[in-house]
């Protein structure tokens, strides 16, 4: 080959190699840009708001108590002579539960009766003396002043007699407390004394009650009361039409119907809950006073309000927000106002539309305007499907992290 041909071929090879290098470098840059764009686009799960459920349940702990419950204290000081009824005994109103031996009280009662006899004798003498002096009134034998003194003395003796009678009646009333009786029909749920035990009297004084000796507790169980502490957020929704059932933790599948009775209409300063009272039948003896139960309230709900899962919320200094995705796959952080906590979901009062595209479980570092792409979540992590408007919401947990 000639030198010219060799130069031409070499030039062509150089041009081909340069062209290949340029195109390969451009292809590599394009590939790297695609990888960078893919890594810069955050994969997220996108959901849409749903209508709230028509009904929802609120589960709260409750305590069963008897229709009437009376703690019986000793009203006289002495010793237990005998007790007649033990734990679980069925008693009638006025039935004897125990007797108290009180020698000191017996002596005081006898002294009071003796004082009454003395007062009666003094009064009789004063009355007869006053009559004799009144018969001599107006004669030179006695002065009018002496007659008035004898009449006044008779009145004073009458007052002494009445005081002595009241004292005897007081001791007679205390004597009756030596017999400890049932205040109503029911069962004995506690016997906290025994034969020979010392009894310290409360004396009917509220200030001295802490020193009184508790003897028995009697409960009327023909009907039971259930006391439930209802949080402030839900107390206003409970009324006589509320549907309530009682469940024993040991029998979660068994529902016992209950009736709403009343609520305290005041909140505790410590817990911000209102005492709510339900009534329930004994249910064949399965419910006893003191039983722990779960009260399930079925409440009506405004199904027109939109709801979101709790994990879609963002808590930041700017307030409560959700991450919306626009048509260009860009993020917009939207402030919202919440309604009530429905358990797994929360009501959204404002800041959201039905067709909004919301990022579910957004990462902590998500920024305004950030590019995202929608991905299919792994099995088990997708939100509940189907219309929530026709379904019943899961039980509400008042201790949820989302403010009601």
Secondary structure, DSSP 8 states (H G I E B T S, - for coil): --HHHHHHHHHHHHHHHHHHHHHHHHHHHHHHHHHHHHHHSEEEEEE--EE--SEEEEEEEEEEEEEEEEEEE--S-EEEEEE---TT-EE-TT-EEEEEE-HHHHHHHHHHHHHHHHHHHHHHHHHHHHHHHHHTTTSTTS-HHHHHHHHHHHHHHHHHHHHHHHHHHHHHHHHHTTEEE-SSSEEEEEE---TT-EE---TT-GGGGGGS-EEEEEEEEEEEEEEEEEEHHHHTT--TT-EEEEEETTEEEEEEEEEEEEE-SS--TTT-EEEEEEEE--TTTT--TT-EEEEEEEEE--TTSEEEEGGG-EEETTEEEEEEE-TTSBEEEEE-EEEEE-SSEEEEEES--TT--EEET--TT--TT-BEEE----TT-S---S-TTSSB---B-TT-SS--
